[in-house]
C-alpha cells in the first residue's frame, strides 16, 4: 500500500500533467494558415475515402504498400510522390 507521501506525490504529478496538457493545446497555438491547411488536408482524405476508390487513400497506406514493395527512399516521400512511384495515377 502506498504511503501518504507517495499518494501526495502522485496527486501532484497528475495535476502537473493535466496542467501541462491544458496549457500546450498545440493545435490551438498553431498559426491560422496552418490550421486551415490541416483542415483542408483532412477534408481531402475524407473525400477520397468516401469516393470508394480502389487505390489506397492515405499516405500511411501508400507508405505501407511501398514498404512491402521495397521502394527506396519511401520515408522521405510525400503522398503525391508515393502515388507516382507506386503507379496509382
Secondary structure, DSSP 8 states (H G I E B T S, - for coil): ---HHHHHHHHHHHHHHHHHHHHH-HHHHS-HHHHHHHHHHHHHHHHHHHHT-SS--SHHHHHHHHHHHT-TTGGG--HHHHHHHHT--
